[in-house]
Amino acid sequence: MEEILTPAQVAERLQVKPSWVYEQTRERAEVRTSDPLPHMKMGRYLRFDWSDVIEWLERRKSEVKPQMPQHGERN
C-alpha cells in the first residue's frame, strides 16, 4: 500500500466532488460502471489506496477512446 486516503482527499486530488467518489464505489446495477473504484471499508468509513486509484484511472482511460471526426465531418 502506498498512501491511504479518505473520500474527500481522493476527490480533492481528482478535482471532483466527494459525492462522485462515493458513487464510483457502488456496485449496484444502476451505476454506469462495471469496474467500481477500489476501496476498503473500515467500519462505516471508506478508505482508498492511492496506487489502486491510479491503476483504476489507467484502466478507465484505456476503455474510453475518443473518436476523432472523419475528414470533412464536423461535431
N, C-alpha and C positions, 0 to 999 in steps of 0.2 A: 504494500500500500504506500502510495506516495504522500497524499495530503487529504485529510478528511474535512469535508466542508458541509455547512448547513445549506438548506434550500436557498436562503437569502444570499449566501456567499456565491453559490453557483449562478443564481440569477444575475448578480452584480457582474461576475466575470463574463457571462454570456450576453450581457446588456439586454435582458428580458425581465418581465415581471415574475415574481415568485410564484404566482398562480400558474404561469406557463410551465415552470419547472415541475410543480405538483401534477399538472395534467399529463405531462410526458412520462410520469412514473406509473400511470394507471394502465392496467392490463385488461380493462373491460372491452367488450366488443364494439361499443360505440366510439371508442377512441380511434383516431386516424391511423396510428402506427401499430404495427405488429411487433416492433422492437422497442419496448419501453426503456426509458432512461434508467441505467443501472443504479441501484441504491441499496442501502442497508437499513433495516428497521431496528431501532434501539428503543424498545418500548413503544411509545407512541410517536417517537421522533424519527425523521428520515435523515440519513447522512449519505454523503457521496464521496467516493474515492475519485479525486480529480483525474487520475490516469485512466480510470474506467470511462469517465465523461468524455475525455479526449478521444478514446477509441470509439465510443458511440457516435461522436460527431463525425469521425472519419468514415464510419460505415454509412451514415446518413448522406454524407457528401457524395459517396460513390453510387448511392441509389438514385440520386436526383441528378440527372444530366440535363443541363439547359439545352433546349433546341434552338439552333440558330435558324433564322429565316432563310429560305431558299433564295437564290439570286432573283431579284425582281419582285419579291414578296415584301409586304410591309406588315408590321404588327399594329 
